[in-house]
Amino acid sequence: MKLKNLEKLKFGLKSPKLKFILRFIFSFLILFFVLKSLELTEVLNSLLSLDIFYLFLSLLLLFFLLFLMTLKWKIFINKISNESFSSLYKIYWASDFMGLFNLGAVGSETYKMFSFNDKKKALALSLLDKIFSFLWYILLFISLIIFYLIWEEFSVEHLLGSFLLYYFCVTIVILSREKFLKLTIFGNNRYLRSLKNLQDLSNREMILHSSLCLLSQAVAFILYSMWLFTFGIDFNLVLFIFLPAMTTLLTLPISFQGLGVRESVLLIYANQFNYNPELVIGASFIIFIVMLIFRLIGIVPFLLQPPAHH
């Protein structure tokens, strides 16, 4: 009897609907703890101050961010496909739309694979793109926080110094990337081994991949800084330190589109520098809304995809 119940539990946890509900509940719980100590009226008033011009500008930044993410993905997927960049761009955008209804940043990779003849290899390469991106974000965060903790301040010089440390760490990983992959859950994936993709990927391509991750964080920094500034929050270069950590957490399929996770990280940022938490959280909600709108627009490339994708 216990075994049957256990099997039912395992089956239930594999259900997309249940996972969606669990992630939504998790986001709600985090938001509850974030908002319980804030003045909700002030947060709501800040949301009403949404500026259409900055909304349009944010969407343009997200188009560029998607360009960088597609270019990063293309480095891996080119090993099995010669799809044009515009086609890959549409696939990536459509997968973002589908990410609203499945496992989020990781689960959207399952949608991408339907665009390729060898779906299993496409999925393996897409996941490999995520694995290394995840690693680059962690290394970037470590590099940034080391410089901040040592000098207890963060200027442009410290930022550039942390970038040098980041590329030093990246180089070490690239030179030992085969050993690194064996440490991951995909280390014994036969599709990766059959591709010999780690040997096929040059050091230059891996450096480019890590650089695109860094550039994507710079675009995110502009986006977050812009909305915080419109809410009266001063420009602060230290925000750059928080973004890789936030991106890493948002990649994990534990919340609904990062709702609650993003607010928690920004609340820590607000408390650290004595910023008005209501305004910071208001800006965070606006960013969530903008990103949600951008992903919803992804229904256009989704509907233009062949029926097999649906």
Secondary structure, 3 states (H helix, E strand, C coil): CHHHHHHHHHHHHCCHHHHHHHHHHHHHHHHHHHHCCCCHHHHHHHHCCCCHHHHHHHHHHHHHHHHHHHHHHHHHHCCCCCCCHHHHHHHHHHHHHHCCCCCHHHHHHHHHHHHCCCHHHHHHHHHHHHHHHHHHHHHHHHHHHHHHHHHCCCCHHHHHHHHHHHHHHHHHHHHCHHHHHHCCCCCCCHHHHHHCHHHHCCHHHHHHHHHHHHHHHHHHHHHHHHHHHHCCCCCCCCHHHHHHHHHHHHHCCCCCCCCCHHHHHHHHHHHHCCCCHHHHHHHHHHHHHHHHHHHHHCHHHHHHCCHHHC
